[in-house]
């Protein structure tokens, strides 16, 4: 396991050096989007319309943050289960998204898209939303305000702590070791 400090937008060379199990501290702009927002993003693509942010080099955090307390840019911001975005993720990877951030396993289709388009899946610690929010220094809704906490946000992060779950080489942190007892 290695440790990296990366900045967005992410580049192919950033992604290619990562391996499952590596620790990454991410700085720059990331976007929030959960399943309702993903559905709307794909509807925009299907209609030939522009997205509210540039996909090239982007990182999307699967989060629906709680309201910001006074003096803070955001409330608790823990990851949501990622498989709900698996229908949409391959297409977004094909259009330039480099990273997704969430919790839980990804489908075979998403893992194949990460290999083909040089993407990565980062795990954020579930149950640590208040702690994770300390790394979010700015947050603003940029699309789909009607979705409330599931609106798309542009968030500026500083040293956002992540773990590489799936890398672009086919590595996966969640794979169980084979426990053969035979010699």
C-alpha positions in Angstrom: 0.0 0.0 0.0 1.2 3.5 -0.9 0.0 6.9 0.0 -0.6 9.7 -2.5 -1.7 13.3 -2.5 -3.7 14.0 -5.6 -5.4 17.1 -7.1 -8.4 17.3 -9.3 -8.9 17.3 -12.2 -7.5 13.8 -12.2 -5.4 12.6 -15.1 -4.7 9.2 -16.6 -1.2 9.1 -15.1 -2.7 9.8 -11.6 -5.1 6.9 -12.0 -2.6 4.5 -13.5 -0.2 4.6 -10.5 -2.9 3.7 -8.0 -3.5 0.2 -6.7 -6.3 -1.3 -4.6 -5.4 -0.6 -1.0 -3.6 2.7 -1.6 -4.5 5.7 0.6 -5.3 9.0 -1.3 -5.7 12.5 0.1 -7.6 14.3 -2.5 -7.6 18.1 -2.9 -9.5 20.2 -5.4 -13.1 20.2 -6.8 -15.3 17.2 -6.5 -19.1 16.9 -7.3 -21.8 15.3 -5.3 -24.5 13.2 -7.0 -26.7 10.3 -5.9 -29.1 8.2 -7.9 -31.7 10.9 -8.6 -29.1 13.3 -9.8 -27.4 10.6 -11.9 -30.8 9.9 -13.6 -31.1 13.6 -14.5 -27.5 13.8 -15.7 -28.1 10.9 -18.1 -31.4 12.5 -19.2 -29.4 15.6 -20.1 -26.9 13.5 -22.1 -29.7 11.7 -23.9 -31.2 15.0 -24.9 -27.9 16.3 -26.2 -27.7 19.0 -23.5 -24.6 20.1 -21.5 -24.0 18.8 -18.0 -23.7 21.3 -15.1 -20.0 20.4 -14.7 -17.2 19.1 -16.8 -16.8 15.3 -16.7 -13.3 15.2 -18.0 -11.0 14.4 -15.0 -13.9 14.6 -12.5 -14.5 12.8 -9.3 -18.1 12.3 -8.2 -18.9 11.7 -4.5 -22.1 9.7 -3.8 -23.3 11.8 -0.9 -26.5 13.5 0.3 -25.1 15.8 3.0 -27.0 17.1 5.9 -27.7 20.8 6.2 -24.7 23.0 7.1 -24.5 24.2 10.7 -23.8 27.9 11.2 -20.3 28.8 10.1 -19.7 25.5 8.2 -19.9 25.0 4.4 -21.6 21.6 4.8 -23.1 19.3 7.3 -22.3 15.6 7.8 -21.2 14.2 4.5 -20.9 10.4 4.7 -20.9 8.2 1.6 -23.9 6.4 0.3 -24.0 2.9 -1.1 -22.5 3.0 -4.6 -24.3 0.2 -6.4 -27.3 2.4 -6.9 -25.2 4.4 -9.4 -23.8 1.4 -11.2 -26.4 1.8 -14.1 -24.9 5.2 -14.9 -21.2 5.0 -14.0 -19.9 3.2 -17.1 -21.3 5.9 -19.4 -19.9 8.6 -17.2 -16.5 6.9 -17.2 -16.7 6.7 -21.0 -17.2 10.5 -21.1 -14.2 11.3 -18.9 -15.1 10.8 -15.3 -12.0 9.5 -13.5 -13.2 8.7 -10.0 -16.3 7.8 -8.0 -16.4 7.9 -4.2 -18.8 5.9 -2.1 -19.1 2.7 -0.1 -19.7 -0.9 -1.0 -19.0 -3.1 -4.0 -19.3 -2.2 -7.7 -20.7 -4.2 -10.5 -18.7 -6.0 -13.1 -19.8 -3.4 -15.7 -18.4 -0.6 -13.6 -15.1 -2.4 -13.0 -14.8 -3.1 -16.7 -15.4 0.6 -17.5 -12.7 1.6 -15.0 -10.2 -0.7 -16.7 -11.2 0.5 -20.2 -11.3 4.3 -19.5 -8.7 4.5 -16.7 -11.0 5.1 -13.7 -10.8 4.4 -10.0 -13.3 3.8 -7.2 -12.5 5.3 -3.9 -14.0 4.2 -0.6 -14.9 6.9 1.9 -15.4 5.7 5.5 -19.0 5.0 6.2 -20.3 6.3 9.5 -17.7 9.1 9.6 -19.7 11.8 7.8 -19.0 14.5 10.4 -15.3 13.7 10.2 -15.2 13.7 6.4 -17.0 17.0 6.3 -14.0 18.6 7.9 -12.1 18.1 4.6 -14.8 19.9 2.6 -13.9 23.6 2.7 -16.5 25.0 0.3 -19.9 23.7 -1.0 -22.5 25.1 -3.4 -25.5 23.6 -5.2 -24.9 23.9 -8.9 -27.8 21.8 -10.3 -31.1 20.1 -9.5 -31.8 22.2 -6.4 -35.3 20.6 -6.2 -33.6 17.4 -5.1 -32.7 18.8 -1.8 -29.8 16.9 -0.2 -29.4 14.9 -3.5 -28.8 18.1 -5.6 -25.5 18.3 -7.4 -23.0 20.2 -5.4 -19.6 21.5 -6.3 -17.3 20.9 -3.3 -13.8 22.1 -2.7 -11.9 19.5 -0.7 -8.6 19.6 1.1 -6.8 16.3 1.9 -10.1 14.4 1.6 -9.1 10.9 3.0 -9.9 8.0 0.6 -9.0 4.4 0.1 -8.6 2.8 -3.4 -11.2 0.0 -3.6 -11.0 -0.7 -7.4 -8.1 0.4 -9.5 -7.8 0.6 -13.3 -5.8 -2.6 -13.4 -8.6 -4.9 -12.2 -7.4 -4.8 -8.6 -10.1 -4.9 -5.9 -9.6 -4.4 -2.1 -12.9 -6.3 -1.4 -11.8 -9.5 -3.0 -11.8 -12.3 -0.4 -8.6 -14.3 -0.2 -8.8 -18.0 -1.1 -8.3 -20.0 2.0 -7.2 -23.4 0.8 -6.1 -25.8 3.5 -4.9 -28.5 1.1 -1.1 -28.7 0.5 
